Amino acid sequence: MLESDVIVIGGGPAGASCAWKLRQYGREVAVLDKETFPRAKPCAGWITPATCRNLDIQPGAYPFGILAIRRITVHAYGRCFALPTRQYSIRRSEFDSWLLERAGVPVHTHRARTIREEGRTFVIDDAFRCRFLVGAGGTACPVYATFFRDRRPRPRESLIVTMEEEFACPGADPVSRLWFFEEGLPGYAWYVPKSGGFVNVGLGGKHRGLVGSGKGIREHWDSFEKKLRRLSLVRDHEFSPRRHAYFIRQDTGPMQLGNIYITGDAAGLATIDMGEGIGPAVRSGILAAEAIISGKPYSPARMSRLSLWSFLFPIV
Ligand SMILES: Cc1cc2nc3c(=O)[nH]c(=O)nc-3n(C[C@H](O)[C@H](O)[C@H](O)COP(=O)(O)OP(=O)(O)OC[C@H]3O[C@@H](n4cnc5c(N)ncnc54)[C@H](O)[C@@H]3O)c2cc1C
């Protein structure tokens, strides 16, 4: 049995940030992830200056591709305007792998299935034992399913369903675009260029709204694909989008039960306006680590529910 003071299940932005911070304070940490990194993650990969600050990343010193987004073209209700902003786009496969490696802790490729309490410890699949357990396994996190499902329910009305694809698109238009509420989509669609000639395109909307509208996410995707071709934003590409679902924030219950903590998508922390989840994942990972170190309570009170503010008034 492998023993570690803290075990973090999930090595995405929440888990990697938590492990990174704990390691800085000299705590013994191990991360379990079902995937081998670098791994693919459906995500537009837009990050804010605040996220860079929380992670202590100087965009110029980040060793992989990072694109500064200074202007976004926004389409809404038949209107179109350019919004000055200050954001960044990264590729999740590179970003997540780098964050996890930088944390400097042992990472085990292992899909956690069963977790039980034994005395004052937690035992995972009879193979790992820890005193502190951090759930950072995203929407399907086993720590959430085992300990928090009843205590912090993630309501159906907070469920966001998405489709997206990232691909090489040489000569791509360098301007990011967002389309809000088009053709009844209860959400928005995006076109986000990346460094190195990649783009990420996708759309997401509230599950409840889609069910009510009678138009599924696939139909919205088909219209979106046509639009991208019509606008010549994408040519000569056969799409094969991926689906993923996650929850926007509703504080329905605790994120800590004794020595068990949940972070990021496991806790359902994405912002309620834009569905930004990387920033809240990082922030919650760091706050959970600080709570473990200090013994003080862990709560989402110091985390913003909104992203629009940082779009309109970015602090660099
Ligand atoms: C299509 C789409 C676009 C998005 N675009 C953006 C965006 O542009 N900007 C933004 O800020 N947010 C965006 N988000 C949200 C963002 O991707 C998530 O909120 C963020 O990834 C959450 O990070 P996390 O670390 O909590 O979870 P994840 O990144 O999902 O990481 C969880 C990790 O846990 C591992 N895991 C899962 N189950 C187990 C298990 N049983 N055992 C071991 N390991 C396990 C997984 O392999 C994974 O590596 C988007 C989401 C989607 C779906």
The ligand as an SDF file (V2000), in Angstrom:
LIG
                    3D

 53 58  0  0  0  0  0  0  0  0999 V2000
  -15.9700   22.5520  -24.0160 C   0  0  0  0  0  0  0  0  0  0  0  0
  -15.4980   23.2770  -22.7900 C   0  0  0  0  0  0  0  0  0  0  0  0
  -14.8680   24.5130  -22.9190 C   0  0  0  0  0  0  0  0  0  0  0  0
  -14.3730   25.1810  -21.7900 C   0  0  0  0  0  0  0  0  0  0  0  0
  -13.7090   26.3380  -21.9580 N   0  0  0  0  0  0  0  0  0  0  0  0
  -13.1770   26.9680  -20.8870 C   0  0  0  0  0  0  0  0  0  0  0  0
  -12.3670   28.1180  -21.0510 C   0  0  0  0  0  0  0  0  0  0  0  0
  -12.0940   28.5530  -22.1680 O   0  0  0  0  0  0  0  0  0  0  0  0
  -11.8600   28.7320  -19.9320 N   0  0  0  0  0  0  0  0  0  0  0  0
  -12.1360   28.2380  -18.6790 C   0  0  0  0  0  0  0  0  0  0  0  0
  -11.6830   28.8440  -17.7020 O   0  0  0  0  0  0  0  0  0  0  0  0
  -12.8740   27.1300  -18.4950 N   0  0  0  0  0  0  0  0  0  0  0  0
  -13.3830   26.4730  -19.5660 C   0  0  0  0  0  0  0  0  0  0  0  0
  -14.0790   25.3020  -19.3840 N   0  0  0  0  0  0  0  0  0  0  0  0
  -14.1940   24.7370  -18.0380 C   0  0  0  0  0  0  0  0  0  0  0  0
  -12.8740   24.0580  -17.6370 C   0  0  0  0  0  0  0  0  0  0  0  0
  -12.4280   23.1980  -18.6730 O   0  0  0  0  0  0  0  0  0  0  0  0
  -13.0600   23.2310  -16.3570 C   0  0  0  0  0  0  0  0  0  0  0  0
  -13.8180   23.9710  -15.4340 O   0  0  0  0  0  0  0  0  0  0  0  0
  -11.7060   22.8690  -15.7440 C   0  0  0  0  0  0  0  0  0  0  0  0
  -11.0230   21.9590  -16.5600 O   0  0  0  0  0  0  0  0  0  0  0  0
  -11.8730   22.2640  -14.3540 C   0  0  0  0  0  0  0  0  0  0  0  0
  -10.6200   21.8200  -13.8890 O   0  0  0  0  0  0  0  0  0  0  0  0
  -10.5470   20.5890  -12.8430 P   0  0  0  0  0  0  0  0  0  0  0  0
   -9.1240   20.4410  -12.5110 O   0  0  0  0  0  0  0  0  0  0  0  0
  -11.5540   20.7690  -11.7980 O   0  0  0  0  0  0  0  0  0  0  0  0
  -11.0530   19.3130  -13.6900 O   0  0  0  0  0  0  0  0  0  0  0  0
  -10.4380   18.6100  -14.9790 P   0  0  0  0  0  0  0  0  0  0  0  0
   -9.6750   19.5640  -15.7980 O   0  0  0  0  0  0  0  0  0  0  0  0
  -11.5980   17.9040  -15.6320 O   0  0  0  0  0  0  0  0  0  0  0  0
   -9.4200   17.5390  -14.4060 O   0  0  0  0  0  0  0  0  0  0  0  0
   -9.8980   16.4190  -13.7160 C   0  0  0  0  0  0  0  0  0  0  0  0
   -8.8480   15.3160  -13.7920 C   0  0  0  0  0  0  0  0  0  0  0  0
   -9.2970   14.2230  -13.0000 O   0  0  0  0  0  0  0  0  0  0  0  0
   -9.0150   13.0160  -13.6520 C   0  0  0  0  0  0  0  0  0  0  0  0
   -9.9500   12.0070  -13.1540 N   0  0  0  0  0  0  0  0  0  0  0  0
  -11.2890   11.9550  -13.3480 C   0  0  0  0  0  0  0  0  0  0  0  0
  -11.8000   10.8850  -12.7420 N   0  0  0  0  0  0  0  0  0  0  0  0
  -10.7660   10.2550  -12.1370 C   0  0  0  0  0  0  0  0  0  0  0  0
  -10.6690    9.0810  -11.3320 C   0  0  0  0  0  0  0  0  0  0  0  0
  -11.7350    8.3210  -11.0350 N   0  0  0  0  0  0  0  0  0  0  0  0
   -9.4550    8.7230  -10.8700 N   0  0  0  0  0  0  0  0  0  0  0  0
   -8.3360    9.4540  -11.1740 C   0  0  0  0  0  0  0  0  0  0  0  0
   -8.3890   10.5610  -11.9360 N   0  0  0  0  0  0  0  0  0  0  0  0
   -9.5940   10.9600  -12.3890 C   0  0  0  0  0  0  0  0  0  0  0  0
   -9.1820   13.3350  -15.1230 C   0  0  0  0  0  0  0  0  0  0  0  0
   -8.4370   12.4420  -15.9520 O   0  0  0  0  0  0  0  0  0  0  0  0
   -8.6390   14.7680  -15.1920 C   0  0  0  0  0  0  0  0  0  0  0  0
   -7.2720   14.8110  -15.5450 O   0  0  0  0  0  0  0  0  0  0  0  0
  -14.5840   24.6170  -20.5010 C   0  0  0  0  0  0  0  0  0  0  0  0
  -15.2240   23.3870  -20.3670 C   0  0  0  0  0  0  0  0  0  0  0  0
  -15.6570   22.7160  -21.5050 C   0  0  0  0  0  0  0  0  0  0  0  0
  -16.3170   21.3700  -21.3490 C   0  0  0  0  0  0  0  0  0  0  0  0
  1  2  1  0
  2  3  1  0
  2 52  2  0
  3  4  2  0
  4  5  1  0
  4 50  1  0
  5  6  2  0
  6  7  1  0
  6 13  1  0
  7  8  2  0
  7  9  1  0
  9 10  1  0
 10 11  2  0
 10 12  1  0
 12 13  2  0
 13 14  1  0
 14 15  1  0
 14 50  1  0
 15 16  1  0
 16 17  1  0
 16 18  1  0
 18 19  1  0
 18 20  1  0
 20 21  1  0
 20 22  1  0
 22 23  1  0
 23 24  1  0
 24 25  2  0
 24 26  1  0
 24 27  1  0
 27 28  1  0
 28 29  2  0
 28 30  1  0
 28 31  1  0
 31 32  1  0
 32 33  1  0
 33 34  1  0
 33 48  1  0
 34 35  1  0
 35 36  1  0
 35 46  1  0
 36 37  1  0
 36 45  1  0
 37 38  2  0
 38 39  1  0
 39 40  1  0
 39 45  2  0
 40 41  1  0
 40 42  2  0
 42 43  1  0
 43 44  2  0
 44 45  1  0
 46 47  1  0
 46 48  1  0
 48 49  1  0
 50 51  2  0
 51 52  1  0
 52 53  1  0
M  END
$$$$
